[in-house]
Amino acid sequence: QVQLVESGGGLVQAGGSLRLSCAASGSFFSINVMGWYRQAPGKQRELVATVASDGSTDYAAAEKGRFTISRDNAKNTAFLQMSSLKPEDTAVYLCSADIRRYATSITTLRFWGQGTQVTVSS
């Protein structure tokens, strides 16, 4: 079984910073893309950023310049460094990983973590 566990959320004042972590564990061959999404109450889940296994990154427009995604392939862990936080960044942040379970198959499955709450006060 594959498990993703997020950590690092919390309460922070506007303008502050937080660093989220997402660790993947279990039995699998490799991880392709890892991503961070967020979902605020009453809103749809939205993409924040993704990082591929080669380190290439992609960001939603609103987060570019404020958030930085990275990963440690040796530890199967992704990070999201968030700075200049705004109240509108308040949401549950969820980690995703496109995982290749077996070396004999190129098929990947997307797994999700349970999420970590980020609350930004004004």
C-alpha positions as CSV (number, residue, x, y, z in Angstrom):
1,Q,0.0,0.0,0.0
2,V,1.1,3.6,-0.7
3,Q,0.7,6.3,1.8
4,L,1.3,10.1,1.6
5,V,1.6,12.0,4.8
6,E,1.7,15.8,4.9
7,S,3.0,18.0,7.7
8,G,4.0,21.5,8.4
9,G,0.6,23.3,8.3
10,G,-0.6,25.6,11.0
11,L,-1.6,29.1,11.9
12,V,0.5,32.0,10.6
13,Q,0.0,35.8,10.3
14,A,-0.3,37.5,6.9
15,G,3.1,38.0,5.4
16,G,4.5,35.0,7.2
17,S,6.0,31.7,5.9
18,L,5.3,28.0,6.2
19,R,7.0,25.0,4.8
20,L,4.9,21.9,4.0
21,S,6.3,18.4,3.6
22,C,4.8,15.4,1.9
23,A,6.4,12.0,2.5
24,A,5.5,9.0,0.4
25,S,5.9,5.5,1.8
26,G,5.0,1.9,0.9
27,S,5.7,-0.4,-1.9
28,F,6.3,1.2,-5.3
29,F,8.9,1.4,-8.1
30,S,9.1,5.2,-8.6
31,I,7.3,8.5,-8.3
32,N,6.7,10.7,-11.4
33,V,5.0,14.0,-10.6
34,M,4.4,15.2,-7.1
35,G,2.0,18.1,-6.6
36,W,0.4,20.3,-4.0
37,Y,-3.3,21.3,-4.3
38,R,-5.5,23.2,-1.9
39,Q,-9.1,23.4,-1.1
40,A,-10.8,26.2,0.8
41,P,-14.2,25.8,2.3
42,G,-16.9,25.9,-0.3
43,K,-14.5,26.0,-3.1
44,Q,-13.1,23.5,-5.6
45,R,-9.7,21.9,-5.2
46,E,-7.1,23.9,-7.1
47,L,-3.6,23.2,-8.2
48,V,-0.8,25.0,-6.4
49,A,2.3,23.6,-7.9
50,T,3.9,20.4,-9.3
51,V,7.4,19.0,-9.5
52,A,8.5,16.2,-11.8
53,S,11.1,13.6,-11.0
54,D,13.8,15.6,-12.9
55,G,13.0,18.7,-10.8
56,S,11.1,20.7,-13.3
57,T,8.3,22.7,-11.8
58,D,5.1,24.3,-12.6
59,Y,3.0,26.8,-10.7
60,A,-0.4,28.3,-10.6
61,A,-0.2,31.9,-11.7
62,A,-1.2,33.3,-8.3
63,E,1.5,31.4,-6.4
64,K,4.4,32.1,-8.7
65,G,7.0,34.0,-6.9
66,R,5.6,33.4,-3.5
67,F,5.7,29.6,-3.3
68,T,8.5,27.2,-4.2
69,I,8.0,23.5,-4.7
70,S,10.9,21.0,-4.5
71,R,11.5,17.4,-3.8
72,D,14.0,15.0,-2.4
73,N,13.9,11.9,-4.6
74,A,16.0,9.8,-2.2
75,K,13.5,10.4,0.6
76,N,10.4,10.3,-1.6
77,T,9.4,13.7,-0.2
78,A,8.1,16.9,-1.7
79,F,8.1,20.3,-0.1
80,L,6.2,23.5,-0.5
81,Q,7.9,26.6,0.8
82,M,5.3,29.3,1.1
83,S,6.1,33.0,1.8
84,S,4.3,36.3,1.8
85,L,1.2,34.4,2.9
86,K,-2.2,36.0,2.5
87,P,-5.5,35.3,4.2
88,E,-6.8,34.0,0.9
89,D,-4.2,31.2,1.0
90,T,-6.1,29.7,3.9
91,A,-7.1,26.2,2.9
92,V,-6.4,22.5,3.4
93,Y,-3.3,21.7,1.4
94,L,-3.2,18.3,-0.1
95,C,-0.2,16.4,-1.6
96,S,-0.5,14.2,-4.7
97,A,1.9,11.7,-6.2
98,D,1.7,9.9,-9.5
99,I,3.2,6.6,-8.6
100,R,4.5,3.8,-10.8
101,R,3.9,0.7,-8.8
102,Y,5.9,-1.8,-10.8
103,A,9.0,-1.8,-12.9
104,T,7.3,-4.0,-15.5
105,S,4.5,-1.5,-16.1
106,I,4.6,2.2,-17.0
107,T,1.1,2.8,-15.7
108,T,0.9,5.3,-12.9
109,L,-1.7,5.9,-10.3
110,R,-2.4,9.1,-8.4
111,F,-2.4,8.9,-4.7
112,W,-3.5,11.6,-2.3
113,G,-2.6,12.6,1.3
114,Q,-5.1,13.5,3.9
115,G,-4.2,17.2,3.8
116,T,-2.8,19.7,6.2
117,Q,-4.6,22.8,7.3
118,V,-3.0,26.2,6.6
119,T,-4.7,29.2,8.2
120,V,-3.4,32.8,7.5
121,S,-4.8,35.4,9.8
122,S,-5.0,39.1,8.8
